[in-house]
């Protein structure tokens, strides 16, 4: 990953956009509800490809506004967008020459939303990235699908006729991309996964490849959906996450996470060295659900005041005690203490640094740090917090220290 991945390691927070024909169904078809992810409805409800294809004739998202979505992304403090250029259903959300089954040629809408997103990202300084389902394609006879047997020859036909040409189109036609987000490699042979990775390397050497390219060939590890590692990982990782238990739009899903919970997830992930890729699912008209918009704006208010404690930070050594109220991030010479509970003070022991000053990151309010040695060679810090913080999502304390590296002393020393 090295230098070409610096932007991604520093960004920490990105927007996932799952959008396709499945938005028309909104989680139900022919009187049946899809109990799983809404974008899997074709597979889960066994909709034949010829029936599913008819959705394209009704797909006319007249409310889609790429500029508004990218501005919301920036307002939320997100630094990159990953857009579903082609999901498992096989429908391309850009103008593909390799398959006329795409949003320009097959719908009354007739606009290249991927190109509109690219131009909006260029205007607002956001990195555009594309999701591409490389193995699963429920529309192409050679594409893989759970429960379906596909011969190696048929799969190679799909790779040559559709998959590789479409990835090439995205890499050649939409300017510099931040990364290609491959997904669900299933049982693709390593040689084919290498072709997927090397196509990106050849056409855009600075473009990253997600961990789901398969066979550990990606630039970073992608966790399971909505799964956060318990501890810091050995290398860079990303957590893709939903707001309400589905990626594609589902009209009946009301289990929305609170903004406070998503900020805490962001801090937990960043404190362990990862990136948070938070999803939105536009509806059939191209609008984002109100709950998504309100949540992102709330997160953005936190990020505008406290983004320094998120962007370009690094994890710190594991604190040797089990605390429930918060997490730590760091920069050289600075420790950020994220306090999620309404507490009058925090008390940390086994600290190995010399504190110089402490203050609230949001407004610079100075805080008093009392340092003392409680046991032989074991130092503690006591930091009093001001009153009136009830309702804050996360109170972030910045402690400037004399040393570049943050150190916590292990137990027993």
Secondary structure, DSSP 4 states (H G I P E B T S, - for coil): -GGGGHHHHHH-EEEEE--STHHHHTTEETTEE--S-GGGHHHHTT--HHHHHGGGGG---TT--HHHHHHHHHHTT--EEEEEEE-TT--BSS--SS-S-BTTTSSSS---HHHHHHHHHHHHT-EEEEEEESSB-SSSTTSB-TT----HHHHHHHIIIIIHHHHHHHHHHS-S-SEEEEE--TT--HHHHHHHHHHHHHH-TT-EE-GGGSTT-SSSEE--TT---SS--SS-EEEEE-SSS-SS--TT---PPPHHHHHHHHHHHHHTTEEEEEEE---TTSPPPHHHHHHHHHHHHHHHHHGGGTTT-B--PPPSS--SSEEEEEETTEEEEEE-S--SEEEEEEE-S-EEEEEETTT--EE-EEEEEEETTEEEEEEE--S--TT-S-EEEEEEESSSS--BPPTT-
